[in-house]
């Protein structure tokens, strides 16, 4: 019944006491929101909690959704705020980036080009190095990298989500990628 409706229509129905409509929003966006949270928080348990809190907050505030931005931008903004709240509460340092080493998350970030007996170990090492480098970025730079490179959001979507000027988003991404290149160039492991 809800599958053919646009996201905006679903939020409007959810605001009008049709929680099943919001269930469809969750089904459509849960993987992307989790991936964003995981990219920002780097710990699976924290990312799952932040993603869940994102949808709870969105449902509670469905009546306040004005439609000025897309639902995806609205959800991403809530998720970013949830992640920042988690970071503030836990005062997590970027060195905690390597805490979650699940094989499922490994496939999300780096995929092997060819399989060979040593490729899995090489992939794991590349992943560790890239995660460490991304995790060492300041949060404002990391969130832009995650949104652009892992979530494949457009600059405009990131701008809308973070409520930043487009030029600031581009500048942050440029700065982040420059810092990542510098960090990765100094490491003995071949990343690419």
C-alpha positions as CSV (number, residue, x, y, z in Angstrom):
1,X,0.0,0.0,0.0
2,X,2.8,2.4,0.9
3,X,5.5,1.2,-1.5
4,X,4.3,3.4,-4.4
5,X,4.2,6.6,-2.4
6,X,6.9,9.3,-2.3
7,X,8.9,9.8,0.9
8,X,7.2,13.1,1.5
9,X,3.8,11.5,1.3
10,X,4.8,8.8,3.8
11,X,6.0,11.4,6.3
12,X,2.8,13.3,5.9
13,X,0.8,10.1,6.5
14,X,3.0,9.2,9.5
15,X,2.3,12.7,11.0
16,X,-1.4,12.0,10.6
17,X,-1.3,8.9,12.8
18,X,-0.4,6.2,10.3
19,X,2.8,4.7,11.8
20,X,2.8,2.0,9.1
21,X,3.7,4.7,6.6
22,X,6.7,5.6,8.6
23,X,7.7,1.9,8.7
24,X,8.1,2.2,4.9
25,X,10.4,5.2,5.4
26,X,12.5,3.1,7.8
27,X,12.7,0.2,5.3
28,X,13.8,2.6,2.5
29,X,16.5,4.4,4.4
30,X,17.7,2.2,7.3
31,X,20.8,0.9,5.4
32,X,21.9,4.3,4.2
33,X,21.4,5.9,7.6
34,X,23.3,3.1,9.4
35,X,26.1,3.4,6.9
36,X,26.3,7.1,7.5
37,X,26.3,6.6,11.3
38,X,28.9,3.8,11.0
39,X,31.1,6.0,8.9
40,X,31.0,8.8,11.4
41,X,31.1,6.8,14.6
42,X,33.2,3.8,13.4
43,X,31.7,1.5,16.0
44,X,28.9,-0.8,15.0
45,X,27.1,-0.7,18.3
46,X,27.1,3.1,18.5
47,X,26.1,3.3,14.8
48,X,23.1,1.0,15.3
49,X,22.0,3.0,18.3
50,X,22.4,6.3,16.5
51,X,20.5,5.0,13.5
52,X,17.7,3.8,15.7
53,X,17.6,7.2,17.5
54,X,17.5,8.9,14.1
55,X,14.3,7.2,13.1
56,X,12.7,7.6,16.6
57,X,13.5,11.4,16.4
58,X,12.2,11.6,12.8
59,X,9.0,9.8,13.7
60,X,8.4,12.1,16.7
61,X,9.0,15.1,14.6
62,X,7.2,14.0,11.4
63,X,4.5,16.6,12.0
64,X,7.2,19.3,11.9
65,X,8.7,18.2,8.6
66,X,8.0,21.2,6.3
67,X,9.1,19.7,3.0
68,X,11.7,22.4,2.4
69,X,14.3,19.7,1.9
70,X,14.0,16.1,0.7
71,X,13.2,13.5,3.3
72,X,16.6,12.0,2.7
73,X,18.3,15.2,3.6
74,X,16.1,15.6,6.6
75,X,17.0,12.1,7.8
76,X,20.7,12.5,7.1
77,X,20.7,15.8,9.1
78,X,19.0,14.0,12.1
79,X,21.6,11.2,11.8
80,X,24.5,13.6,11.7
81,X,23.2,15.3,14.8
82,X,22.7,12.0,16.6
83,X,26.2,11.0,15.8
84,X,27.6,14.3,17.1
85,X,25.6,13.8,20.3
86,X,27.1,10.3,20.7
87,X,30.6,11.7,20.1
88,X,30.1,14.5,22.7
89,X,28.7,12.1,25.2
90,X,31.3,9.4,24.9
91,X,34.1,11.9,24.2
92,X,35.4,9.3,21.8
93,X,38.8,9.9,20.3
94,X,39.6,9.0,16.7
95,X,41.9,6.2,17.9
96,X,38.8,4.2,18.8
97,X,38.2,3.9,15.0
98,X,39.5,0.3,14.8
99,X,37.4,-1.1,17.6
100,X,34.9,-2.8,15.3
101,X,36.5,-5.3,13.0
102,X,33.5,-7.1,11.7
103,X,33.9,-8.8,8.3
104,X,30.5,-7.4,7.1
105,X,31.7,-3.8,7.6
106,X,35.0,-4.7,5.8
107,X,33.1,-5.4,2.6
108,X,31.3,-2.0,2.8
109,X,34.5,0.0,2.6
110,X,37.0,-1.9,0.4
111,X,36.4,-4.7,-2.0
112,X,39.2,-6.8,-3.4
113,X,39.8,-6.5,-7.1
114,X,40.7,-10.2,-7.6
115,X,40.7,-13.1,-5.2
116,X,44.0,-14.8,-4.4
117,X,45.1,-16.6,-1.3
118,X,46.7,-13.5,0.1
119,X,44.0,-11.1,-1.1
120,X,41.9,-11.4,2.0
121,X,44.8,-10.5,4.3
122,X,45.8,-7.7,2.0
123,X,42.3,-6.4,1.9
124,X,42.0,-6.5,5.7
125,X,45.3,-4.6,6.0
126,X,44.2,-2.0,3.4
127,X,40.9,-1.6,5.2
128,X,42.6,-1.1,8.6
129,X,44.9,1.5,7.1
130,X,42.1,3.4,5.4
131,X,39.8,3.2,8.5
132,X,42.6,4.5,10.6
133,X,43.3,7.4,8.2
134,X,39.6,8.4,7.9
135,X,39.1,8.0,11.7
136,X,42.0,10.3,12.4
137,X,40.3,13.2,10.5
138,X,38.4,15.8,12.5
139,X,34.7,15.1,12.7
140,X,33.7,18.0,10.4
141,X,36.0,16.6,7.7
142,X,35.2,13.0,8.3
143,X,31.4,13.5,8.0
144,X,31.9,15.1,4.5
145,X,34.1,12.2,3.4
146,X,31.7,9.6,4.6
147,X,28.7,11.3,2.9
148,X,30.5,11.9,-0.4
149,X,32.7,8.9,-0.8
150,X,30.8,6.2,1.1
151,X,27.2,7.4,0.9
152,X,27.7,8.8,-2.6
153,X,25.7,11.9,-1.8
154,X,25.9,15.0,-4.1
155,X,27.6,18.1,-2.9
156,X,24.1,19.8,-2.8
157,X,22.7,17.0,-0.7
158,X,25.6,17.3,1.8
159,X,25.1,21.0,1.8
160,X,21.4,20.7,2.6
161,X,22.0,18.0,5.2
162,X,24.7,19.8,7.1
163,X,23.1,23.2,6.5
164,X,26.4,24.5,5.2
165,X,27.2,26.6,2.1
166,X,28.1,24.5,-0.9
167,X,31.6,26.1,-1.0
168,X,32.2,25.0,2.5
169,X,31.3,21.4,1.7
170,X,33.6,21.3,-1.3
171,X,36.4,23.0,0.7
172,X,36.1,20.4,3.6
173,X,36.1,17.5,1.1
174,X,39.2,18.9,-0.6
175,X,40.9,19.4,2.7
176,X,40.0,16.0,4.0
177,X,41.1,14.2,0.8
178,X,44.4,16.1,0.9
179,X,44.9,15.1,4.5
180,X,44.0,11.5,3.7
181,X,46.4,11.4,0.8
182,X,49.2,12.8,3.0
183,X,48.5,10.2,5.7
184,X,48.3,7.3,3.3
185,X,51.4,8.3,1.4
186,X,53.4,8.0,4.6
187,X,52.4,4.5,5.3
188,X,54.4,1.4,4.1
189,X,51.2,-0.5,3.0
190,X,50.0,-0.1,-0.6
191,X,46.4,1.1,-0.2
192,X,45.2,1.1,-3.8
